[in-house]
Amino acid sequence: MEGVDHLAHERNKSEFDVDAMKIVWAGSPHAFDVSDRISKLVASDPGFRKDNRSTLSRKELFKNTLRKAAYAWKTIIDLRLSEEEAAKLRFYVDEPAFTDLHWGMFIPAIKGQGTEEQQQKWLPLAYKMQIIGCYAQTELGHGSNVQGLETTATFDPQTDEFIIHSPTLTSSKWWPGGLGKVATHAIAYARLIVGGREHGVNGFIVQLRSLEDHSPLPGITVGDIGMKFGNGAYNTMDNGVLRFDHVHIPRNQMLMRVSQVTREGKYKQSDVPRQLVYGTMVYVRQTIVADASCALSRAVCIATRYSAVRRQFGSQNGGPETQVIDYKTQQSRLFPLLASAYAFRFIGEWLKWLYADVTQRLQANDFSTLPEAHACTAGLKSLTTTATADGIEECRKLCGGHGYLCSSGLPELFAVYVPACTYEGDNTVLLLQVARFLMKTVSQLGSSKKPVGTIAYMTRVEHLMKCRCGVQRAEDWLKPSALLEAFEARAARMSVACAQNLSNFDNPEEGFAELSADLVEAAVAHCQLIVVSKFIEKLQQEIPGKEVKQQLEVLCNIYALFLLHKHQGDFLLTGCITPKHAALANDELRSLYSQVRPNAIALVDAFNYTDHYLGSILGCYDGNVYPKLYEAAWKDPLNESVVPDGYHQYIRPLLKQEIRTARL
């Protein structure tokens, strides 16, 4: 029971109201109530058991996922859960499944790109799960380059139909979740061809399987693409391959909110601006950022609790060994990840506001903020998913050897999460999109087009190119103005330097390709500035409890100063700070780690995750790690028999020197 004593003692150290912090993390008292209630409902229901996932075969794993998805839907109906509660239930069931793409991509695509008539026809079916949808965009040969997709949709004026076709092997749809074995319908993206002319890539609603016996329809070849990385993990999802052989669909199954094909075979743009398509993209990417904070906070919770339980070295005169969390090397790796989890939570909240704002503006035909919002969500998707994937792996290392066990929850969490770095836009490609936006912004400085939103700091570019850091003492780095100016100056100077270097090339595209690594770094600097600035803005809002606000200020400063330390080469090279400033920042960072230490367990308790959701023996709330690890070991299928299968066939001949005569 040693671990229990450790965590009880750790919780007594807390210097703030944990319940108040739980509400801050959740976003509001209402959001906390829903999350708390639904998470406990899932944790207490044996129908949602998940501790045996890593020992199941692929077929058993997938069938079990189907059972859980059906059971979750029955629970939603029986309890008459609201849309918000149902989404939370699917979240806490914590199993990648076809329902993720149905609710997260298929339905939003119809809402964003379908006409009112199409929405009235298809959404009721989708909301009732009478059809199950997926999002078939990525192909075997093309992912991020959507304009390079090879699938074709050719209009046939004689039948008033589109003919969907996969002309090459590389045009096979590849990766869509839910496609492999479950989806009855897909939003399939294809090159629109009308009257022999191409009109870009458009989305089409295509039925894939019979609603009677689930068999593929004529012309449809569909299946699963095979096992993915990790035990259990994302192998619960039926990522699929799909080929079309001249599949006919009605003309009205082209998503026609933005562009249309008439009965006469005329292609035309609708009155709805094409930019509305980006609204759906902003929505999807803001949910990915929100998911990043959940995944990272989960890993951090496990690593922090275990770091307080685990003792290693440092015993004096027979006394207890030192808690691992007290080592400065552990703190310098763990606490920035804790701060990042909070930073990503708050940037996710802000992106929800941004999506609502953009949607409202688009409906009023105001597209002024759309390029900035598009670049912002693309960059933050890239920044947060990369940091989270790296952070989960770092948390596994922070748990030492035991972190390698599936029962730690960390290997599976990593395997489930790491695809986020490539889906919905490869992270490097997205950063290059941000870089193009930054270069365009720099080129327009001095014109009547003023930078807005997260790029507004560029209006002060002349000052930022010349300003010098005014920090004299380590504690001066705690001033928000000092932090913001340093990050703004770094971002501005890196963007301006890239723009100046680009101007030396006769061919801008050649220059962009040659300088792409520098441009990516400039985009990262811009995105990190956004996260730091929004964290600081969060602290200016009303926060319950003085102590809670103080802890958030500490975490904000850790996040910013850790980035400054990690990227000090950029800060020094651009002249934003001097080596002395960098040294003072590092001194303050060490001091901040000491301030977090007494509150570390309380800060991860504020995530309010049940043991069921964490899925980790190392991160269990009571800290009783070692007895649970020992007990779990004996439940492994290999321990079902004392003498292993294969002993008489393979081991005994070796031991008895009978290998020459053994029948292997």
N, C-alpha and C positions, 0 to 999 in steps of 0.2 A: 504493500500500500504506500510505498515511498512516494510514487508520483502524485498520489492524491494529496499528500501533505504539501508537496511543493506548490501545486497550483492553488490550493486553498490559501497558502501563505502569500503567494504572488497576488492573488485577488485582493487581499487585505491591504496591499501596498498602494492600491489605486488612489490617485489624487483627484478624480473627477467622477461625476455621476454617469455610470455606464449606461443606464437606461436612457438618459438624455442623448448620449452619443449614438445609441441604437437608432433613435429617431432621426438624428442628423444623417446617419448613413443611409437609412431607408428613404429619406427625402421629405417625409411628413408623418405625423401621427397616424393618418389613415393608411398610408403605404406600409408603415411598420405593422399596423394591426393586421392587414391582409397577409403580408409576408409571414408574420409570426404564426398566424392561425393556420395557413395552408401548409407551411413547412412542418408543423407539428402533426397535422392530419396525415401527410405523406409518411412521416417517420414512424407513426404508430400503426400503419397499415401493412401487415405482412405481405399483401399482394404486390407491394413495391420493393420487396427485398432485392438487394443488388450485390451483396457481399460475395456471391459465388460466380460473378461474371468471368473472372480470369481463368476459371477452371472448365468452362463450357466449350464444347466444340462450336465451330462457326454456325452449323445448322441449328444446334440447340440454342445458341446465343440469339440468333435472329428470330427463331420461333418465340423465344421468351420475350423479345422486344415487341413482337406483334401482340402477344398476350397483354403485356403492360400497357401498350397504346390503347387497346380495346378496353381494358379495365379502367384506364384513366378517363376515357370518353364516357364510359358507363357512370363513373363517379361524378363527372361533371354534370351529366344529365340528372342523376338521382338526387344530387344535392342542389341542383338548379344554380350552379355557380355562375357568376357574372363573367363577362369576357376577361376582365382583369384578373379575377380569381382563377379562371381556367388557365390563363397564361402562366400564372404563378405555379399552379399545380404541375403543368408540364415542365416548368423549370426545375422544380424540386424533385420530380421523379428522376431527373438527372440521367437520362438515357438518350443518346443521339438516335433519332428515329425519323421515319418518313413524315411524321406530323410536323417536324421542324420546318421542312421545306414547303409543306402544304400551307401552313399558317404564315410562315415568314417570308416566302417568295411568291408562290403561286397566287394567293389571294391579293397581296399588295400589287402585283403586276397587273391583275385585272382591274383593280381599283384605280391604279395610276394611268394605265394605257388603254383601258377599254372604254367604249362609249357608254352612255347611260343605258341604252338598250342591252348591250352586252353584259353590263354589270347586273341588270335586273334578271337576266337569264341565268348567268353562271354563278353569281355569288350566293344566292340562296342554296343551291346544290352543294357548293363548297362549304358553306357555314354549317350545313347539316351533315357533312361528311358523306353525302350520297354520291359524290365523286371525290377522288383523291388526286391532288395535283402535284406536279414537280416543275422545275424550272430548267429547261434544256437549252442551255446556251453554249457552254464550253464543248469544244470538239477535241478529237484525238490529236489534231494538228494545230489547233489554235485555242488559246484561252484569253489572255489579256487583250490580244489584238482582235477585238470584236468585228472590226471592219474586214478582217481576213477570213471570216467564217465561210465555209464552202457549201453548206446545205442550201438548196435552192427552193424557192416557192414560185412557181410559174403559173400565171393566170391563164385559164382556158375559157375564152369567152363563149364557146359553144355550150359548155355545161355549167357555166357560172361557178366554177370551182378553182381552187388552187391545187397544184400538183406539187406535193412536198417530196423532195428527192435527195438522196445522199449520193452524189456522183463519184466520190472517191472513198478510199478506206479512211483517209485522214478527216473526212467530213463526218465520220461517225460521232454522234454525241457521246461524250465520255466524262464521267464524274457526277452527273446530277444525282443528288441524294433522293431516295425514294423511287427512282426510276427502275432500278434493277428488277424488283419483284413485286412492288406494291402499286405504284401510281396507275390510275386509269386514264389520266389526261396529263398533258404537258403543255406548258407555254414553250413552244419551240421557236428558236430564232433562226431565220433563213434570209438569204439574199432575194429580195422581191424582184421578179422579172415580169414586166407587163409589155406586151407588144414587142418583145425582143430587146427592150431596154431595161437596164438595172436601175433600181431606186433605193439602194442601200439595204441595210438589215432591218427587218421588222419581226414582230412577234406574232405567233399564230397559236390558237387553241386547237390542239390535235388530240383526238381520242386514241389511246394506245391499246387498251384491252377491253374485252367484252364485259359489260356490266352484269352478264348472266353467269358466265363460267370463268372469267378472268383470263381467258386465253388471248394472246396477241391478235390483233385484227390483221386482215390481209395487207401485205406489204410492210408489215412491222416486224423487225428483228430486234429483240430486246433481251437483256440479261444483266447479270451482276459482273463487275470488273475484277472481283477477287479480293483476297485478304489485304488489309492495310496494316500499317505499322502498329505494333503494340498488342498486348493481350486484352481481349474484351474491347475496351476503348471504342474507336470509331467503327469497329467491325460489326456493331449493332445496326449500322446504316447500310442499306442496299444501294450503294453507289452504282450507277448503271451505264451500260453501253446501248446505243439505239441507232438503228439504220432504217432509213425510209427507202422503199422501192416504189416510186411513183404513187404515193398515197394521196388520194383525192379528199379534199375537205371543202365544205361550203365557203363561198366568198365571205360571208359574214362572220367567219371564225378568224379572220385577220383582226388583230387589235387595232381599231380604227379611230381612236380618240385624236391622234395627231395627224396621221396620213390615211388616205382612203383610196380604194379602187372601186369605181362605179360598175354597174351592171354592163355598161357599154365598153368597159375595159379602159377607162380613163383614170390615170393616177393623178391625185390632187392632194394638196395640203388642206387640212381642215382649218376652221377658224381658231382652233385651240393651238397656241404656240408650241413648237417642238420642244422648247425648254422645259415644258411640264414633265417630260420623261425624267429629267434630272431630279425631280422631287422624290420619285420612288428610290432613286439611288441614294439620295441624302438620308432617307428614312432607313434603308437597309444598313448603311454604314454607321449611322448613329446607334443602331441596336448592337452592332459589332463592338463598338467602343464600350457600350454599357456591359456587354458580356466580358470584355477584357478585365474590367475592374472586379467582376465576380470571380473569374478564374484565378486572377492573381491574388486576390484577398483570400481565397480558399487555400492556395498553396502557402501563403504567408501565415495563415492561422495554424496550419499543421506544423510548419517549421518553427514558429515562435513557441507554441506550447511544448513541442518536443525539446527545444533548446533550453527551456526552463526545467524540464524533467531530467534530462541527460546530465550526468556529472562525469567529469574526466580530468584527471591530473590535479595537481595543486593541493593535495591533502597535507596537512601539517600535524605532526604528533598524533597520528591516528584519527584525526578529525575527518569530516566529510570532504569529498573531492569538490572541485569548483564546478558550479553550474556552467554549462557551455555558453549560455546566454551572457555570462559576465565577461567573457573574453572579448576584447576590443576587436579582434579580427572577425568574430562572429557578428558583433553589432554593426561593423562597417559594411558587411555584406547583407545583413538581414533588414536593418532599420530603413535603408533607402527603398527597399522593396515594399515595406509596410507603408512608407510615405507615398510611394507610387500608387499603391492600391487606392488610397484615399484620393490622390490627385486624379486618377482615372475615373473614380466614382463621380467626382464633381464636374469633370469635363463632360462626362456622359450626360449628367443632368442638364448642363448648358446646351449640349447638342440637341436635346429634346426641345428646348426652347427655340433653338435655331431652326429646327425642322418646322415647328409650328409657325414661326415668323415667315419663313420662306414660303410655306404653303399659302399663308394668308396673302402675301405679296403677289404670288403667282396668280391666284384667283382674281386679283385686281389688275392683272396684266402689268405688274411692276417687276421687272427682271433685273433691277439695278444691283441687287445683292447676290444674285444667283452664281456668277463666276467665283466670287469670294467664298460663298457657302460650299460650292462644289469642291474647290481646292482645299478648303478647311477640313471637310469631312474625309476627303481622300487622304490627306496628310495625317490626320489624327487616327484614321483606321490603321495606316501603316505604322505610325509611331507606337500606338498602344499595343497592337498585336505582336509586334516584334519584341517590345519590352516585356510583355507578359509571357510569351513563349520562353524567352531567355530567363525570365524571373522564376518560372516554375522549375526549370532545370536547376537553377541556382539553389532553390529551396530544397530540391532533392539532395544536392551535394551538402547542404547545411545540416541535413539529417544523418550524415555519415553513411555507414554501410546499411543501416536499417532502411534508409530512404530508397534503396534499390529493391526492397521487397514490394510485391504487388499490394500487400496488406497495408503499406504506408499510404496508399492512395495516390502517390505522386507520379509513378510511371504511367498509370492509366490517364491521369489528368493531363499530363504532357502530351500523350499520344492523341487524346481527344482534342486538345486545344490547338496543336501546332498547325493543322491545316488552315487555320484562320490567317496565317501569313501569306497564303496564296489565293484562297478563294475571295470572290468579289474584288478582284484586282490584286495582282502580285505587288508586294510591298515596295519593291524598288521602282517598278513601273509607275505606281501611284505617286511616289516622291518626285519622279521626273515630271509628272503632270503638275504637281505643285510648283516645281522649278520653272516650268513654262509660264505659269501664272505670275510668279515673282518677277521673271524677266520682262514680261509685258507690263507689269506695274512700274518697274524701274524706268522702262522706256517712255512711260506716259507722265512721269514726274515733271512738273512745271506746266503741264497742260491744264485744260479746264476739267479733266476727268480726275477727281480726287479719290484717293484710296479710302475704302470704307471698311468698317468692321474690324476683323483681326489684322488687317493690313494697314490700318489707319496710322500706325506709328511711322510709316514711310512719309507722311506729310512733314515730319520733323527730321528728314534725312540729313539736311545740312548740319543741324545741331548734333545728330547722332554720329556723323562722320568725324566730328572734331572733339566731342566731349571727352573728359578724362574722369576716371573713377575717383570719387572723393572720400573713399573709405580710409580712415586713419587707424582705427582699432578693430579688433576682431568683431566686437559686438555691433559695429556700424553696419555689418552685413545683414543684420536683422531688420534694417529699415527697408520697407517695401520699395521705396523710391530708388534705393541703391541697387537692389536686385533687378528691378524692372529695367532701369537704364542700362545696366550691364548686358542683359539679355537682348534688349532692343538694339543696342549698339552693335553687338556681335551679329545679330541677324541681318541688320541693315548693311553693315560693312561686307559681309560675305556675299550678299545678293548683288550689291553694287560692284564688287570685285569680279564676280562672275559675268555681269553684264559688260564690264569694261573689257574683259578677256574675250568675250564673244564678239565684240565689235572689231577685233583684229582679224576675223575670218571673213573672206569674201562671200563664202556660202554659209549662212546662218545654221543650216541643218548639219553641215559638216562640223561646225564649231560646237554645236550642242552635243553631237556624238563624242567629239574629242574631250569635251569638258564635263561629261555626264557625271563622273565621280564627284567632282567639285560641286556640281549643281545639286546632287543628292544631299551633300553635307549642308549646303545652304538651306535646302528645304527642311532638313531635320532641325536646324537652328531656329527656323521660323515656327515650326510646329511645337518645339519645346517652349518657346516664348509664349505661345497660346496657352499651353497647359499651366505654366507658371502664373501668367496674368489672370487666368480664370480662377485659380486657387486663391490668389490674393483677393480677387473680387468676392469670392465666397466668404472670406473672413470679414468683409465689410457689411455682410448681411446680418440679420438678426439671428443669433445663435443662442440656444438655451444654456445658460450657465457660464459664468466667467471661466471656470476651470476647463470646461469643454473647449471654449474658444482658445484658451492658452495652449491646450494640447494640439489643436489644429494648427495654430501658428507655428508650433515646434515642427510639426510634420511638413508644413509648407516650406519652412526654411531648410529642413533636411533635404526635401526634394530638389529645391533650387540649388543649394550649395553642393549637393552631390553631383548634379549635372555640371555645375561650374568646375568642380574638381575633375570629373571624368573627361570633360571636353576643354580643359584649360589650355590645350594647344591652340584651339580656335580663338579663345579669348585673348591669349597672349599674342598670337600672330596678327590679329586684327588691331591690336593696340588698345583694346577695351580696358584691360587691367595690366598691372605690372606683376612680376614675380612676387613682390612683397604682398600685393593684394591677394594673390592666389594662396600664399602661405597663411595669411590671416583668415581667409575663408576656410581653409582646412582646420585651423585651430578652433574656429567656431563650430565647425561640423562635429568635431570630437566632443565638444561641450554639449551639443544638442543630443548626441547619442546617450550621454549620461542622464539627460532630462527625460528621455523616452523610457529608459530602462525600468523605472518603478511602475510604469503604466503599460508595459508591453502586452501583458496578458489581457488587461482590461480593454486595450485598443483592438485586439482581435476578437475578444468576446463581443464587442459592439457589432461585429458582422452578424451575430445572432444565427450562426449556422448550427443546425442539429448534427449529432454524430452520424445520423443516416446520410445527410447531404454531404458532409465532409468525406465519408467513406474511408476513414484512416484510423488505424489503431494508434499511430504516433500522435495524431491530433485530437484524440478523444477528450471530451470536456473534463472528465475526472482525472486525467493524467495517469491513469493506472496502466501504463504502457507494457511493462515487462510480462506480467501474468497474461495479458491479452495476446501478446505476441506468441508466447509459449503455447497457449491454448489453441490459437489459430493454426500453428504449425501442424498439430496433430489432426487437423481437419482436412489436410491436403489429400487428394486421392491417392498419392503415392504411399501414404501411410495407412491405407485401408488393409494392407497385408504386411505382416512382419517380414516375410521372405518375399522379395519382389518377383513379379512375373518375369520369366526369362532366366531365373537362377539356374535351373537344371540344364537349360539349353546353352547358356553362354558363360556364366560365372563359374559353376562347378568344374567344367572341363579345364578352365584356366588354372584354378586352384589345385586340381588333382593331376595337372600335367597331362591331360588327356586330349589336348587340342588337336593332335594329328588325327585322331580317330573320331572326333566329334562331328556330327552332321550339322554344320552351320548353314 
